[in-house]
Amino acid sequence: MKEMILDQTKIDEKTAEVLQKLCPFGAFSREDGKLSVNAGCRLCGLCVKKGPPGAVIIREKASEAKIDKSLWRGIAVLADTSEGVIHPVTFELLGKARELAAVIGHPVYALLIGCGNGPATQELLQYGADEVFVYDDPGLADFLIEPYAAAAADFIEKVRPTALLVGGTNAGRSLAPRVAARFRTGLTADCTALEMRPDTDLVQIRPAFGGNIMARILTCNSRPQLCTVRYKIFTAPRKQESAGGRVIPMILPPEQIAGRTALLASISKERGIDLTAADVIVAVGRGIKNKKDLEMIRELAGLLHAQVACTRPLVENGWFDPRLQIGLSGRTVSPKLIMTIGIAGSVQFVAGMKGSETIISINNDAEAGIFQVAHYAVIGDLYAIVPNLISRIKTHEPII
C-alpha cells in the first residue's frame, strides 16, 4: 500500500499554492499556514511529477506486523436462537463451516448464548458441530446487545477461532459489527459464497458496485474473520440422529452480563408475509407493462398454489409489498419451484433465488442473465405465453 509524505521543509506559501492549483482532486488543504493532504487524494502522482521537486513523496507504506495465523484455529458459527428454537440459518452455516474446515483440517465450533437452551446443544452437534460452547445464564435469556457481545468476545478470546460465521438475522446483524469492532477485524455483510484458502484466509464473496462485480474480500492480517450470511443462501446438511462432539460450558463474569439496558416487556407481532417459507413462487419483473396485468400473474399463481413475488422496481412502483421482493435488498428464497416472468436476472436478484430446486424462466430476450441459472428457459412474449399456460392448466392439457 502506498502513502504520501509532505516534506514541510520544502513547502512555503508559494509552493503550497502551486500544489493546490495542480491537484485536480482538491486533495491539498491549508490550515494555520501548514499544507496537508485530505481524503480527496487518489495517489495519482501528478504532484510528484509536475510539482516542486522533493515537496511531495509517494512511497510504499511500511507493512504492518503480521498476525500468527497458527494461533487461531476452528470455524465457529453463532447459533441464533429465539425462545429455545434455533434459527434454520444456523444449520446452513454449520454445513458450510464443515466444508470450509475440511480444507484446512480445523474443527467446527458452535457458540450458543442464552438461558435454558440445553436441548439446542444436541441439535447443534447433530448438524455438524464438533464442540458447542454454551453461555447459559438467566441474564442472557433475552437478546440484549451488550451482554451478548461480551459473551461473543469472551468466546473469541478464550477459543480463538480463525473465523466466525453469523446468520444475517436481526440479532446477527446487530452483534457482528460490535464483535468486529472489539477485535479491530473485518466484517463482510450478506455474503453469497465463501471459500477457504490453505493459509486459513476466508474468501468472502458478495456483489459490489451495484451488482456489476462479485467482490472477493479477504481479512489477511487480522483475526477472527467475520461475515454474515442470509437465510437460504446455503443448504443445511442432513441431520445425524447419533452425533459425537462435546458440550463445553462457558462462564461470563456477572459484571459483563449486567448491561446498561433491560428488557421490560416483549410483545409478539403477527408474522405476516413469509416468502422464505413458500414451496412454489411466481416472481414477476419489469417485463410487466401495467399494474392491471398482474391479475393474470395472480391467476397463474393461484392455479399453481404459489406465492407471488417480485423484483425491486415493482416495489418502487408501489405495486407490491416490500416483503414480497426477492434479492439481496429483499428476501432470499429457495423454494421447490420458482417461475420468473419478465425478469432479466440482475446479480442481486439471482443471489436471492439461485438455491431454488427448479427454476423456470420466461423472457423475450434470449441473452437474459436469468437463463444462466434457469433449469428451463422459455423464450418469448410473456403476454402470449402466460395466458396460454393458464389455459392449458385449466383444461389439463400437456404443457410440453
Phi and psi in degrees as a GROMACS rama.xvg file:
@    title "Ramachandran Plot"
@    xaxis  label "Phi"
@    yaxis  label "Psi"
@TYPE xy
-95.497  157.198  LYS-2
-140.536  155.892  GLU-3
-107.83  133.732  MET-4
-118.606  131.897  ILE-5
-103.139  125.039  LEU-6
-88.9299  96.689  ASP-7
-63.8076  -21.0521  GLN-8
-70.555  -18.9553  THR-9
-107.206  9.50269  LYS-10
-117.517  111.483  ILE-11
-109.319  -171.376  ASP-12
-61.4168  -39.6049  GLU-13
-69.4197  -41.949  LYS-14
-63.0805  -42.617  THR-15
-61.2394  -40.9125  ALA-16
-64.5437  -39.6039  GLU-17
-63.1011  -45.1167  VAL-18
-65.4083  -39.2363  LEU-19
-64.1667  -40.1627  GLN-20
-72.6969  -29.9828  LYS-21
-74.1937  -36.3147  LEU-22
-73.6382  120.023  CYS-23
-75.177  -11.1701  PRO-24
-104.256  0.978929  PHE-25
62.0374  39.3831  GLY-26
-84.3685  -8.83673  ALA-27
-101.487  133.289  PHE-28
-126.841  151.412  SER-29
-121.144  126.08  ARG-30
-135.345  127.909  GLU-31
53.9654  36.4113  ASP-32
78.5362  4.4625  GLY-33
-111.592  135.893  LYS-34
-85.9722  137.764  LEU-35
-140.813  164.857  SER-36
-105.366  130.399  VAL-37
-103.266  -171.915  ASN-38
-69.7003  -7.63062  ALA-39
-74.8601  -12.363  GLY-40
-64.2256  132.431  CYS-41
-108.948  6.26751  ARG-42
53.3744  39.3452  LEU-43
-73.7247  -22.0113  CYS-44
87.3496  1.98878  GLY-45
-62.2162  -38.0976  LEU-46
-67.0863  -28.6224  CYS-47
-76.23  -42.233  VAL-48
-72.6389  -42.3736  LYS-49
-113.316  -4.3401  LYS-50
-86.1509  179.513  GLY-51
-56.8786  129.939  PRO-52
-55.8642  130.085  PRO-53
81.2252  -8.49206  GLY-54
-71.4818  -35.5061  ALA-55
-126.043  135.007  VAL-56
-127.652  132.699  ILE-57
-113.968  125.481  ILE-58
-142.107  166.242  ARG-59
-70.4844  131.845  GLU-60
-72.0922  139.602  LYS-61
-60.1646  131.007  ALA-62
-68.5343  146.268  SER-63
-76.4668  160.274  GLU-64
-62.4171  132.917  ALA-65
-82.705  143.713  LYS-66
-77.5528  148.703  ILE-67
-86.4031  98.2656  ASP-68
-67.4507  -20.9171  LYS-69
-68.0777  -18.1414  SER-70
-81.1382  -7.24412  LEU-71
-114.839  122.975  TRP-72
-141.804  134.416  ARG-73
108.971  146.471  GLY-74
-106.071  117.561  ILE-75
-104.707  148.049  ALA-76
-126.124  129.273  VAL-77
-79.4007  119.814  LEU-78
-78.7309  116.835  ALA-79
-92.0821  114.43  ASP-80
-124.765  154.273  THR-81
-145.075  117.401  SER-82
55.306  39.812  GLU-83
82.1359  -2.35459  GLY-84
-101.664  129.679  VAL-85
-82.4918  131.5  ILE-86
-66.9953  136.306  HIS-87
-56.9184  -24.4321  PRO-88
-60.6052  -28.4065  VAL-89
-61.7986  -43.1016  THR-90
-66.893  -37.9623  PHE-91
-61.9476  -41.6864  GLU-92
-69.8733  -33.6392  LEU-93
-64.1522  -39.1361  LEU-94
-63.3801  -42.8422  GLY-95
-68.4723  -39.2769  LYS-96
-60.0345  -37.7639  ALA-97
-62.9869  -40.6509  ARG-98
-64.2283  -45.6858  GLU-99
-65.6904  -41.6544  LEU-100
-65.6903  -31.1051  ALA-101
-64.6036  -27.6213  ALA-102
-68.999  -34.7232  VAL-103
-115.021  2.59053  ILE-104
69.7791  33.6366  GLY-105
-101.697  158.807  HIS-106
-79.0879  166.399  PRO-107
-110.828  126.891  VAL-108
-110.81  151.486  TYR-109
-122.141  135.45  ALA-110
-107.922  116.367  LEU-111
-116.809  117.975  LEU-112
-117.697  131.165  ILE-113
162.514  -150.651  GLY-114
-145.664  128.561  CYS-115
67.9231  32.5075  GLY-116
-97.2023  31.2914  ASN-117
-53.3426  -50.1143  GLY-118
-60.2854  -28.1356  PRO-119
-68.0928  -28.5034  ALA-120
-63.2445  -41.0269  THR-121
-65.4271  -37.5021  GLN-122
-63.3892  -40.3071  GLU-123
-63.8718  -38.3493  LEU-124
-66.1335  -39.1142  LEU-125
-67.7016  -22.9847  GLN-126
-98.1323  11.6911  TYR-127
118.842  -1.26031  GLY-128
-75.6399  134.618  ALA-129
-79.9167  -36.7598  ASP-130
-140.415  137.485  GLU-131
-114.842  118.486  VAL-132
-97.2003  119.487  PHE-133
-115.821  123.605  VAL-134
-104.551  106.634  TYR-135
-119.776  112.222  ASP-136
-156.902  141.712  ASP-137
-55.7951  -28.9094  PRO-138
-72.0188  -10.347  GLY-139
-108.52  13.3112  LEU-140
-62.6626  -37.3196  ALA-141
-110.742  147.981  ASP-142
-72.426  109.508  PHE-143
-125.163  131.711  LEU-144
-63.0233  -38.63  ILE-145
-66.1696  -54.3082  GLU-146
-66.6788  -33.2503  PRO-147
-67.3524  -40.727  TYR-148
-65.2648  -37.0367  ALA-149
-65.3557  -40.1408  ALA-150
-66.1107  -43.2771  ALA-151
-62.9608  -40.8842  ALA-152
-66.315  -39.6073  ALA-153
-62.5697  -41.9408  ASP-154
-61.1144  -45.5047  PHE-155
-65.4692  -41.0184  ILE-156
-64.6653  -36.3824  GLU-157
-87.609  -36.8275  LYS-158
-96.5995  -33.0431  VAL-159
57.4379  60.4089  ARG-160
-72.6294  148.157  PRO-161
-74.6006  -24.5767  THR-162
-148.173  149.589  ALA-163
-128.642  117.445  LEU-164
-97.3016  131.025  LEU-165
-125.994  135.061  VAL-166
-68.133  143.594  GLY-167
-81.7244  51.2713  GLY-168
-94.2971  177.153  THR-169
-59.6278  -43.0131  ASN-170
-67.6409  -45.0789  ALA-171
-62.2949  -40.8904  GLY-172
-71.6533  -21.5269  ARG-173
-80.8514  -38.7462  SER-174
-80.0394  -43.7268  LEU-175
-56.1768  -45.5499  ALA-176
-63.2353  -35.5413  PRO-177
-66.6197  -41.199  ARG-178
-65.4562  -44.0561  VAL-179
-60.4942  -41.123  ALA-180
-65.6987  -38.0086  ALA-181
-63.2702  -35.5516  ARG-182
-102.543  7.95584  PHE-183
49.8944  48.1502  ARG-184
-122.591  172.381  THR-185
-83.2431  159.532  GLY-186
-144.004  125.37  LEU-187
-110.717  123.836  THR-188
-93.5349  147.894  ALA-189
53.046  53.353  ASP-190
-69.1492  143.793  CYS-191
-106.315  -11.3476  THR-192
-157.035  151.942  ALA-193
-136.512  139.067  LEU-194
-134.714  153.245  GLU-195
-118.054  132.204  MET-196
-92.7972  155.94  ARG-197
-58.0503  -24.7891  PRO-198
-86.8154  13.2948  ASP-199
74.8223  9.47795  THR-200
-76.686  127.423  ASP-201
-90.3793  121.644  LEU-202
-88.1989  113.576  VAL-203
-104.341  117.303  GLN-204
-111.623  130.663  ILE-205
-157.7  155.284  ARG-206
-65.3489  146.733  PRO-207
-142.748  165.998  ALA-208
52.063  52.5476  PHE-209
70.5354  19.9189  GLY-210
87.1064  4.73467  GLY-211
-74.3459  -22.7445  ASN-212
-137.943  160.352  ILE-213
-104.237  109.39  MET-214
-77.758  137.792  ALA-215
-110.611  105.174  ARG-216
-105.445  132.596  ILE-217
-126.436  147.207  LEU-218
-113.61  82.8476  THR-219
-77.5611  -27.6676  CYS-220
-126.607  29.9433  ASN-221
-152.776  154.883  SER-222
-140.531  151.453  ARG-223
-77.3469  166.007  PRO-224
-92.4496  126.382  GLN-225
-116.235  142.894  LEU-226
-152.986  154.142  CYS-227
-112.362  146.833  THR-228
-135.561  133.534  VAL-229
-72.4961  158.564  ARG-230
-63.1302  140.317  TYR-231
79.7786  6.25683  LYS-232
-76.904  -45.3783  ILE-233
-107.027  169.792  PHE-234
-103.387  132.115  THR-235
-70.4345  142.843  ALA-236
-72.8068  167.798  PRO-237
-71.4358  134.905  ARG-238
-71.3015  129.823  LYS-239
-97.6103  118.948  GLN-240
-64.5658  -36.469  GLU-241
-112.535  115.464  SER-242
-134.256  145.209  ALA-243
-86.9779  -148.094  GLY-244
96.5104  170.031  GLY-245
-123.758  150.514  ARG-246
-109.772  122.117  VAL-247
-116.129  111.58  ILE-248
-69.2684  140.031  PRO-249
-122.461  147.265  MET-250
-116.93  128.967  ILE-251
-108.892  128.85  LEU-252
-54.1332  141.005  PRO-253
-54.8834  -35.9833  PRO-254
-66.2181  -23.7992  GLU-255
-85.5021  -22.0674  GLN-256
-77.3739  -34.044  ILE-257
-78.5752  96.2842  ALA-258
-86.3943  -174.454  GLY-259
-90.5164  -3.61455  ARG-260
-123.963  156.874  THR-261
-136.516  145.144  ALA-262
-87.9135  115.342  LEU-263
-87.2498  -35.5581  LEU-264
-157.57  154.652  ALA-265
-128.52  123.081  SER-266
-117.155  119.157  ILE-267
-76.755  138.515  SER-268
-117.018  159.688  LYS-269
-62.8825  134.614  GLU-270
-65.6439  -33.8443  ARG-271
70.4214  -142.153  GLY-272
-74.2087  127.051  ILE-273
-123.813  87.4956  ASP-274
-63.9844  -30.4429  LEU-275
-67.868  -19.2767  THR-276
-89.4049  -6.56316  ALA-277
-71.8279  135.62  ALA-278
-85.2684  -28.7046  ASP-279
-131.685  132.171  VAL-280
-132.161  136.398  ILE-281
-111.886  112.464  VAL-282
-107.552  137.447  ALA-283
-124.092  147.66  VAL-284
-127.944  -154.877  GLY-285
-69.6583  -5.49229  ARG-286
-66.5508  -18.6788  GLY-287
-78.4161  124.543  ILE-288
-83.7116  -36.2652  LYS-289
-133.058  153.73  ASN-290
-62.7777  -35.2754  LYS-291
-65.3486  -23.2497  LYS-292
-71.6666  -10.3507  ASP-293
-68.2607  -17.8702  LEU-294
-60.1614  -40.5644  GLU-295
-70.1461  -29.8686  MET-296
-66.8903  -43.9256  ILE-297
-66.2348  -34.9509  ARG-298
-64.891  -43.3138  GLU-299
-62.5984  -43.7869  LEU-300
-61.8659  -39.1308  ALA-301
-63.0146  -40.3001  GLY-302
-67.0788  -29.8711  LEU-303
-93.3627  0.446267  LEU-304
55.2  45.5573  HIS-305
-111.426  160.208  ALA-306
-93.2053  133.485  GLN-307
-82.5444  136.5  VAL-308
-136.585  179.843  ALA-309
-153.751  177.643  CYS-310
-100.195  173.093  THR-311
-60.6082  -42.2271  ARG-312
-56.8436  -33.1268  PRO-313
-74.3796  -28.0568  LEU-314
-68.8743  -42.7205  VAL-315
-65.6112  -27.3763  GLU-316
-74.554  -11.9036  ASN-317
84.3095  14.5348  GLY-318
-85.4949  -22.3094  TRP-319
-135.565  154.571  PHE-320
-67.6757  136.567  ASP-321
-56.1223  -24.8184  PRO-322
-71.4292  -8.12041  ARG-323
-100.69  8.37748  LEU-324
-86.808  133.275  GLN-325
-101.29  138.085  ILE-326
138.499  178.901  GLY-327
-64.3072  -28.117  LEU-328
-95.6697  8.33023  SER-329
-130.609  -127.35  GLY-330
-105.55  149.538  ARG-331
-102.597  127.055  THR-332
-128.344  156.883  VAL-333
-148.03  66.2456  SER-334
-74.0094  173.142  PRO-335
-69.1738  -34.0624  LYS-336
-143.243  132.111  LEU-337
-130.115  131.688  ILE-338
-112.753  118.647  MET-339
-100.815  133.979  THR-340
-126.625  118.136  ILE-341
66.8521  33.1172  GLY-342
-115.682  122.636  ILE-343
-71.1571  -37.5337  ALA-344
102.162  60.9995  GLY-345
-67.5194  162.984  SER-346
-58.5731  -41.1912  VAL-347
-63.7379  -41.992  GLN-348
-67.9699  -47.6115  PHE-349
-60.105  -39.3644  VAL-350
-62.0926  -24.8878  ALA-351
-88.4103  -4.62354  GLY-352
-143.813  0.960516  MET-353
-66.9061  -13.8318  LYS-354
-83.2037  2.35496  GLY-355
-64.0718  146.321  SER-356
-66.2743  -44.8407  GLU-357
-133.359  128.372  THR-358
-120.364  120.447  ILE-359
-114.235  125.552  ILE-360
-123.148  134.645  SER-361
-116.553  120.744  ILE-362
-158.261  145.207  ASN-363
-84.1768  -4.36879  ASN-364
-102.487  112.231  ASP-365
-64.173  -19.2776  ALA-366
-97.5073  7.84726  GLU-367
-58.7876  139.626  ALA-368
-62.1711  -25.9669  GLY-369
-61.9932  -27.1156  ILE-370
-71.4251  -12.322  PHE-371
-71.8012  -22.7442  GLN-372
-114.306  -12.3382  VAL-373
-70.8001  142.287  ALA-374
-83.1629  -31.1883  HIS-375
-132.169  123.639  TYR-376
-109.241  127.558  ALA-377
-116.437  108.484  VAL-378
-97.4622  118.086  ILE-379
162.145  -178.792  GLY-380
-77.2764  120.114  ASP-381
-61.1308  -27.4729  LEU-382
-71.7635  -15.2312  TYR-383
-98.9236  -36.782  ALA-384
-74.7946  -46.9017  ILE-385
-63.379  -47.9147  VAL-386
-60.2567  -38.0318  PRO-387
-64.4717  -40.4054  ASN-388
-64.5452  -43.1102  LEU-389
-60.7737  -44.5684  ILE-390
-61.4071  -43.6176  SER-391
-67.4248  -37.8086  ARG-392
-65.89  -41.0162  ILE-393
-65.3329  -36.7553  LYS-394
-95.8016  4.89836  THR-395
59.0457  34.2522  HIS-396
-83.8313  150.495  GLU-397
-60.3381  136.228  PRO-398
-83.6364  -35.0093  ILE-399
